[in-house]
Amino acid sequence: MKINKKEELEKAAKYLLNLKETINLLDIVIRDAALEDVDSLVLQGIVKKYNKLYKQQLIHYDEMRTNGK
């Protein structure tokens, strides 16, 4: 079965967009919500994890886009 490059790129782009949106929403919650310090720290850890994942997926997306894999 042949992989449809366009579809795979669209899926990857949508996933990146969703990750970025999640990160932005968590940042807003951390900034604006009345959170206890421990809860804020937990969310900051999640944001850090998702930022790392976003960067990794962005590299993968760029490789897919430029190398066609």
C-alpha positions in Angstrom: 0.0 0.0 0.0 1.4 3.4 -1.1 1.6 6.1 1.5 -0.1 9.3 0.5 2.4 12.0 1.2 -0.1 14.8 1.1 -2.4 13.1 3.6 0.4 12.3 6.0 1.7 15.9 5.9 -1.8 17.2 6.6 -2.1 14.8 9.6 1.3 15.9 10.9 0.4 19.6 10.4 -2.9 19.1 12.2 -1.2 17.3 15.1 1.4 20.1 15.4 -1.4 22.7 15.4 -3.2 20.8 18.1 -0.1 20.5 20.2 0.6 24.2 19.9 -3.0 25.0 20.8 -2.8 22.8 23.9 0.4 24.5 25.0 -1.1 27.9 24.6 -4.3 26.9 26.5 -2.2 25.5 29.3 -0.1 28.7 29.4 -3.3 30.7 29.8 -4.5 28.5 32.6 -1.2 28.8 34.4 -1.2 32.6 33.9 -4.8 33.4 34.6 -6.3 30.7 36.8 -6.4 30.7 40.6 -4.1 27.7 41.0 -2.3 26.5 44.0 1.5 26.5 43.5 1.8 22.7 43.3 -0.9 22.6 40.6 0.8 25.4 38.7 4.1 23.5 38.9 2.5 20.3 37.6 1.0 22.2 34.6 4.3 23.9 33.9 5.9 20.4 33.8 3.3 19.3 31.3 3.9 22.4 29.2 7.6 21.7 29.2 6.9 18.1 28.1 4.6 19.2 25.3 7.0 21.9 24.1 9.7 19.2 23.8 7.3 17.0 21.9 6.3 19.8 19.7 9.9 20.5 18.7 10.5 16.9 18.0 7.4 16.6 15.9 8.3 19.8 14.0 11.6 18.3 13.1 9.9 15.1 11.9 7.4 17.2 9.9 10.1 19.2 8.2 12.0 16.0 7.3 8.8 14.5 5.9 8.2 17.7 3.9 11.7 18.0 2.5 12.7 14.3 2.1 9.3 12.9 1.3 9.4 10.2 3.9 
